[in-house]
Amino acid sequence: MTLLEIETLKTYYHTETGDVHAVDGVSLSLSRNETLGLVGESGSGKTTIAESINRILPENGEVVDGSIVYDGVNLTELSEKELQKYRWNDVSLIPQSAMNAFDPVYTIEEQIVEVIRAHRPDTSKAEARERAQELFEFVDLDPERVTDYPHQFSGGMKQRAAIAIALALDPPILLADEPTTALDVIIQDQILERIKDLQAEINSAMIMITHDISVVSETCDEIAVVYGGRIVEYTDTETVINEPHHPYTMGLRNAFPSIAEGDQELISIPGSPPELVNPEEGCRFADRCPFAEEECYEKTPQPREVAEGHVVECHRADEAEELRPEANKKEAWTEERPKDAAAGQEGYSND
């Protein structure tokens, strides 16, 4: 059953130089108990999609078009006051930086209690404190540490505490925005495993936001590849990893190591993400794409289904089988290309 349905979402940031089309016609859906991964480079629009759902955008950000329907309710039509009851209760955020997620002058317990009682005022302080301790146990933290201040926690502990507060009200949807950024790989794996376990225990759906395609391949049922404010490929995880149809997805896969391919040479995508202030017509990946043709610069590709449940925005999607072997060659990405305005700039890597 579909829990969240986003249709042709457009979210812009208004600036002095024009509107930044950070999210520009995105459509996706999330079913109960499903994990959807949003993957792409920094600045691709992933976090803006999440912030649009809860409408926690910066002051100059605005949802200008489209719909976000949660359990039959269009969240874009709600007032700020009406929306408050859905935040934390129904859609909760694990923030990108747990290091800055807490108020340093209050204990973790006080902050969890505040969240619980703000949304469920009938809950006593004693009950809320008990819940805080349960949450700490839930995320493998010592319940006695719940009365500590944020600065007394390590990075991994603070990340677990951020997960705990996001789970305080057992929300049906979790938005996990780079939940393992800046953590070492061992702690990262532990936290990802714990998130999956907790999600199963409370029967929640989740949107996992990351630049790391290896993270979504491990944790997600479906993947939406985001580039230039648009979803360029969207299907089940196995297909995205093994049979990508968009050149950008092929490039992302090349940029991350594979345990199965120990001698694999990582290949970066040359250039930088596109300028999104009033973008012109054409594919937004064309300047960096080794397979771009004249049509790619002149006409914006529209989403089309190349197989059941597999949507791609690429003029050459039907040629994916022929393009895939070429995309695995380093020279395909390093050769100078016509109209390649991004050539010579720093490429994409797994940093």
Backbone torsions as a table, in degrees:
resi	resn	phi	psi	omega
1	MET	NA	132.1	-179.5
2	THR	-72.6	127.3	-179.4
3	LEU	-100.4	-36.1	-178.8
4	LEU	-134.7	130.3	179.9
5	GLU	-129.4	117.1	178.0
6	ILE	-109.2	126.8	-177.9
7	GLU	-124.1	124.6	175.3
8	THR	40.0	48.6	-179.1
9	LEU	-69.2	131.2	174.2
10	LYS	-127.2	119.7	177.8
11	THR	-125.5	121.3	-176.5
12	TYR	-116.4	151.2	169.7
13	TYR	-106.4	122.3	-178.0
14	HIS	-84.6	121.4	-179.8
15	THR	-128.6	170.7	-179.3
16	GLU	-64.5	-27.3	-178.1
17	THR	-92.4	-4.3	179.9
18	GLY	136.0	179.5	-179.2
19	ASP	-83.6	127.6	174.4
20	VAL	-86.1	116.6	-177.3
21	HIS	-83.5	70.3	-173.0
22	ALA	-64.9	-38.1	172.7
23	VAL	-128.9	123.3	-166.6
24	ASP	-134.8	69.4	176.6
25	GLY	98.0	40.9	-176.8
26	VAL	-87.7	133.4	174.6
27	SER	-128.9	132.0	175.8
28	LEU	-160.9	165.6	179.1
29	SER	-138.3	157.0	-178.5
30	LEU	-136.3	125.1	179.2
31	SER	-97.5	162.6	177.4
32	ARG	-58.9	138.8	178.3
33	ASN	67.0	10.1	-179.5
34	GLU	-96.9	149.7	172.0
35	THR	-116.8	121.3	179.7
36	LEU	-110.0	129.3	177.9
37	GLY	-99.5	132.8	170.4
38	LEU	-106.5	116.2	-175.1
39	VAL	-125.6	143.9	179.6
40	GLY	164.9	172.0	-179.3
41	GLU	-68.1	165.4	173.1
42	SER	-59.7	136.4	-179.3
43	GLY	86.9	5.3	-177.8
44	SER	-79.7	-20.0	179.3
45	GLY	116.0	2.8	-175.9
46	LYS	-60.7	-53.2	-177.9
47	THR	-65.1	-35.7	178.9
48	THR	-63.2	-35.1	175.7
49	ILE	-60.1	-47.0	179.9
50	ALA	-64.2	-44.0	-179.4
51	GLU	-66.4	-28.0	177.5
52	SER	-69.3	-34.9	-179.0
53	ILE	-61.2	-45.8	-179.9
54	ASN	-93.4	-1.4	-175.6
55	ARG	49.7	55.4	175.0
56	ILE	-115.4	41.1	-178.0
57	LEU	-75.1	157.6	171.0
58	PRO	-58.9	165.9	-174.7
59	GLU	-56.9	-33.2	-177.8
60	ASN	-90.4	5.3	178.6
61	GLY	-93.4	144.3	-178.0
62	GLU	-151.5	134.8	169.0
63	VAL	-78.1	110.4	-173.1
64	VAL	-98.1	-16.0	-179.3
65	ASP	-164.6	163.6	177.8
66	GLY	93.8	179.4	-178.0
67	SER	-134.1	150.1	174.0
68	ILE	-129.2	101.0	-173.7
69	VAL	-104.0	115.8	176.4
70	TYR	-109.0	118.4	177.4
71	ASP	48.0	42.3	176.7
72	GLY	89.2	-4.7	-178.7
73	VAL	-109.4	125.8	177.6
74	ASN	-79.8	104.6	-176.0
75	LEU	-65.6	-25.0	-178.8
76	THR	-70.1	-17.2	-178.3
77	GLU	-95.1	-3.5	-176.7
78	LEU	-85.1	148.5	172.7
79	SER	-73.3	167.3	178.3
80	GLU	-58.1	-41.4	-179.8
81	LYS	-65.6	-42.9	179.5
82	GLU	-65.3	-35.5	-177.4
83	LEU	-70.4	-26.8	-177.0
84	GLN	-55.5	-36.4	-176.1
85	LYS	-71.0	-18.2	179.1
86	TYR	-88.1	-29.5	178.1
87	ARG	-66.8	137.6	-176.8
88	TRP	71.7	-50.0	-178.6
89	ASN	-64.7	-47.5	-173.2
90	ASP	-113.1	-38.1	179.3
91	VAL	-129.7	116.3	-175.3
92	SER	-121.9	148.4	-174.1
93	LEU	-112.9	127.4	164.6
94	ILE	-92.5	109.4	-168.4
95	PRO	-70.7	162.0	-177.0
96	GLN	-63.7	-38.3	-178.1
97	SER	-123.2	99.0	178.5
98	ALA	-65.0	-22.8	-179.7
99	MET	-60.4	-30.1	-176.8
100	ASN	-114.6	15.0	-173.9
101	ALA	-83.6	-14.6	-174.5
102	PHE	-116.1	150.6	173.5
103	ASP	-75.9	121.7	-173.2
104	PRO	-68.2	-15.9	-174.8
105	VAL	-95.0	-0.7	177.8
106	TYR	-120.8	149.4	176.0
107	THR	-68.8	161.2	176.8
108	ILE	-60.4	-40.2	179.9
109	GLU	-58.8	-47.1	-179.0
110	GLU	-59.3	-37.1	-177.3
111	GLN	-74.9	-35.8	175.7
112	ILE	-68.5	-42.6	178.9
113	VAL	-60.5	-40.5	-180.0
114	GLU	-61.7	-44.1	179.3
115	VAL	-61.3	-46.5	-177.3
116	ILE	-63.3	-47.9	-175.0
117	ARG	-75.3	-24.4	177.1
118	ALA	-67.1	-34.1	-177.8
119	HIS	-99.4	-21.8	178.5
120	ARG	-132.7	76.6	-173.2
121	PRO	-61.5	-19.5	178.8
122	ASP	-75.3	-11.3	179.5
123	THR	-76.6	128.5	178.6
124	SER	-74.6	163.0	177.9
125	LYS	-61.6	-38.9	-179.9
126	ALA	-63.6	-42.0	179.0
127	GLU	-66.6	-39.2	179.7
128	ALA	-66.8	-38.6	177.3
129	ARG	-65.0	-39.8	178.2
130	GLU	-63.1	-39.5	177.8
131	ARG	-64.2	-39.4	178.4
132	ALA	-59.9	-41.4	178.5
133	GLN	-66.8	-39.7	177.3
134	GLU	-61.2	-41.2	-179.7
135	LEU	-64.4	-38.7	177.7
136	PHE	-63.0	-42.3	176.5
137	GLU	-63.0	-38.7	-179.0
138	PHE	-57.3	-38.7	-177.1
139	VAL	-102.1	19.6	176.0
140	ASP	63.9	41.1	172.2
141	LEU	-115.1	147.9	178.1
142	ASP	-64.5	119.8	-178.5
143	PRO	-56.8	-27.0	179.8
144	GLU	-69.2	-18.5	179.8
145	ARG	-82.8	-2.0	-176.5
146	VAL	-63.9	-23.8	179.9
147	THR	-89.4	5.5	176.5
148	ASP	-77.1	163.0	175.7
149	TYR	-91.2	157.2	-177.0
150	PRO	-53.5	-37.7	-176.0
151	HIS	-68.4	-12.2	179.9
152	GLN	-86.7	-1.3	-178.3
153	PHE	-104.2	146.7	171.1
154	SER	-74.5	173.3	179.7
155	GLY	-59.9	-44.3	179.8
156	GLY	-65.9	-39.0	178.1
157	MET	-66.4	-40.4	-179.6
158	LYS	-65.8	-36.0	178.1
159	GLN	-65.8	-40.6	176.7
160	ARG	-63.6	-38.8	178.3
161	ALA	-64.7	-36.4	177.5
162	ALA	-65.2	-37.6	175.6
163	ILE	-65.3	-40.4	-179.6
164	ALA	-59.8	-46.7	-177.4
165	ILE	-69.2	-31.9	177.3
166	ALA	-67.1	-27.8	-178.1
167	LEU	-92.5	2.6	-170.6
168	ALA	-54.0	-34.6	-175.9
169	LEU	-111.4	17.0	-179.6
170	ASP	51.0	58.2	-175.6
171	PRO	-69.4	144.0	176.7
172	PRO	-65.6	-26.3	-179.7
173	ILE	-126.7	130.9	173.1
174	LEU	-110.8	132.1	171.8
175	LEU	-106.2	110.0	-177.6
176	ALA	-105.8	103.5	-174.9
177	ASP	-96.7	102.5	-178.2
178	GLU	45.7	57.0	-171.5
179	PRO	-68.6	-11.4	-178.7
180	THR	-119.1	15.4	178.9
181	THR	-59.4	138.0	174.5
182	ALA	72.8	10.0	177.0
183	LEU	-104.3	150.3	178.5
184	ASP	-69.8	163.6	-168.8
185	VAL	-65.1	-30.6	-179.6
186	ILE	-69.0	-49.4	177.7
187	ILE	-63.6	-38.4	178.8
188	GLN	-57.5	-47.6	-179.2
189	ASP	-64.5	-40.5	178.7
190	GLN	-61.2	-44.4	-177.7
191	ILE	-68.2	-41.4	178.0
192	LEU	-61.7	-41.3	177.5
193	GLU	-64.2	-40.7	-179.0
194	ARG	-67.5	-39.7	178.4
195	ILE	-60.2	-44.4	179.2
196	LYS	-63.1	-41.4	179.0
197	ASP	-62.9	-45.1	-178.4
198	LEU	-66.0	-39.4	178.6
199	GLN	-60.0	-41.8	178.7
200	ALA	-66.4	-37.1	-177.6
201	GLU	-68.3	-36.5	-177.6
202	ILE	-102.8	6.2	176.7
203	ASN	56.6	44.0	-178.9
204	SER	-99.4	157.8	169.7
205	ALA	-95.7	158.6	-177.1
206	MET	-144.7	143.4	168.3
207	ILE	-110.3	116.4	-179.8
208	MET	-98.8	120.0	-176.9
209	ILE	-107.1	125.4	-177.8
210	THR	-161.2	159.0	172.0
211	HIS	-93.0	-6.0	-170.7
212	ASP	-100.9	107.0	-176.7
213	ILE	-66.9	-23.3	178.0
214	SER	-70.7	-30.9	177.8
215	VAL	-67.5	-47.5	-178.8
216	VAL	-69.6	-30.1	178.9
217	SER	-65.9	-26.7	-178.7
218	GLU	-87.5	-28.2	-168.6
219	THR	-115.0	-14.7	-167.3
220	CYS	-112.3	149.9	175.6
221	ASP	-82.7	-40.4	178.0
222	GLU	-131.4	158.4	-179.6
223	ILE	-131.5	133.6	170.3
224	ALA	-112.0	118.8	180.0
225	VAL	-89.4	120.0	-173.0
226	VAL	-107.3	131.6	177.6
227	TYR	-147.6	129.0	175.7
228	GLY	58.5	33.9	178.2
229	GLY	82.3	5.2	-179.3
230	ARG	-127.3	156.2	172.3
231	ILE	-91.0	114.3	-174.1
232	VAL	-94.3	-18.8	175.5
233	GLU	-154.9	141.0	-172.5
234	TYR	-153.7	112.6	178.0
235	THR	-168.3	-167.7	179.7
236	ASP	-69.5	155.9	-172.8
237	THR	-60.5	-44.6	-177.7
238	GLU	-59.0	-40.3	-179.1
239	THR	-69.3	-42.5	179.4
240	VAL	-59.8	-42.1	-177.4
241	ILE	-74.1	-42.4	-172.1
242	ASN	-97.0	-27.6	-177.5
243	GLU	-136.2	57.0	179.5
244	PRO	-63.9	144.3	-179.8
245	HIS	-110.1	-15.4	179.6
246	HIS	-102.0	135.9	179.8
247	PRO	-56.2	-32.8	178.6
248	TYR	-66.0	-41.6	176.8
249	THR	-62.0	-40.9	176.7
250	MET	-60.5	-41.0	179.2
251	GLY	-66.4	-41.4	177.6
252	LEU	-60.5	-43.1	-179.2
253	ARG	-62.5	-36.3	179.0
254	ASN	-68.3	-24.2	-170.9
255	ALA	-87.4	-3.0	-178.6
256	PHE	-123.8	141.6	-176.7
257	PRO	-70.7	152.2	176.2
258	SER	-118.7	131.6	177.5
259	ILE	-62.9	-35.0	-177.3
260	ALA	-70.8	-22.4	-178.4
261	GLU	-119.0	82.7	-173.8
262	GLY	-64.1	-29.2	-178.5
263	ASP	-98.5	17.5	-177.6
264	GLN	-65.4	132.7	174.0
265	GLU	-92.4	123.7	179.6
266	LEU	-74.7	139.0	-177.9
267	ILE	-123.0	121.7	-180.0
268	SER	-86.4	156.8	174.6
269	ILE	-88.4	121.1	-178.7
270	PRO	-69.3	157.2	175.1
271	GLY	86.1	-169.5	-176.3
272	SER	-132.1	161.0	177.2
273	PRO	-57.3	157.2	-173.2
274	PRO	-75.1	158.4	171.9
275	GLU	-72.3	127.1	-174.0
276	LEU	-108.4	13.8	173.8
277	VAL	-81.4	109.7	-178.4
278	ASN	44.9	62.2	-175.8
279	PRO	-61.8	148.0	-179.5
280	GLU	-83.2	171.9	177.6
281	GLU	-65.5	151.8	178.7
282	GLY	120.6	165.7	177.1
283	CYS	-70.1	131.8	-175.4
284	ARG	-75.0	-11.5	177.4
285	PHE	-98.2	-2.6	-171.0
286	ALA	-55.9	-42.4	-176.8
287	ASP	-64.6	-18.8	-178.3
288	ARG	-111.9	-3.9	-172.9
289	CYS	-87.3	128.3	179.3
290	PRO	-72.8	-9.1	-175.7
291	PHE	-115.5	12.4	-176.6
292	ALA	-66.1	138.7	175.9
293	GLU	-119.7	176.8	-175.7
294	GLU	-54.7	-41.2	-179.2
295	GLU	-60.1	-32.4	-176.8
296	CYS	-65.1	-30.5	-180.0
297	TYR	-84.7	-19.9	-171.8
298	GLU	-105.5	-21.9	-173.8
299	LYS	-135.7	128.2	178.7
300	THR	-73.4	121.9	178.2
301	PRO	-67.9	142.3	179.4
302	GLN	-103.5	153.4	-179.9
303	PRO	-63.0	134.1	176.8
304	ARG	-143.3	150.7	-176.3
305	GLU	-88.6	115.6	178.9
306	VAL	-90.5	-17.3	173.4
307	ALA	-158.6	169.5	-177.4
308	GLU	-59.3	121.0	178.6
309	GLY	76.5	8.5	-178.7
310	HIS	-119.3	104.4	-175.6
311	VAL	-106.7	134.5	-177.6
312	VAL	-136.2	142.5	171.5
313	GLU	-109.9	88.8	178.9
314	CYS	-161.1	133.7	179.3
315	HIS	-66.0	-23.8	-175.2
316	ARG	-110.1	22.4	-177.4
317	ALA	-58.2	-32.8	-179.2
318	ASP	-69.1	-13.8	-179.3
319	GLU	-100.5	15.2	-172.3
320	ALA	-55.8	-39.6	-178.2
321	GLU	-61.6	-36.3	178.6
322	GLU	-77.5	-32.9	-176.2
323	LEU	-78.2	-30.4	-174.9
324	ARG	-57.3	-49.0	178.8
325	PRO	-62.0	-35.7	179.0
326	GLU	-68.1	-36.1	-179.7
327	ALA	-66.9	-19.9	178.9
328	ASN	-81.5	-4.2	-179.2
329	LYS	-96.9	130.1	-177.7
330	LYS	-58.9	-38.5	-176.8
331	GLU	-64.4	-24.8	178.4
332	ALA	-62.7	-31.9	-176.6
333	TRP	-94.8	-11.9	-176.6
334	THR	-106.5	-16.2	178.1
335	GLU	-67.2	142.4	178.9
336	GLU	-69.7	136.7	-176.6
337	ARG	-121.4	150.6	176.2
338	PRO	-59.4	141.6	176.7
339	LYS	63.7	16.2	-177.6
340	ASP	-80.3	81.1	-177.2
341	ALA	-67.7	-18.2	-176.0
342	ALA	-94.2	-1.8	-175.3
343	ALA	-59.2	142.3	176.2
344	GLY	89.0	-8.1	178.5
345	GLN	-88.0	170.8	-177.6
346	GLU	-65.9	132.1	-177.8
347	GLY	-85.5	173.2	-179.9
348	TYR	-77.9	138.5	176.6
349	SER	-139.4	-175.8	-178.9
350	ASN	-95.2	24.1	176.8
351	ASP	-76.4	NA	NA
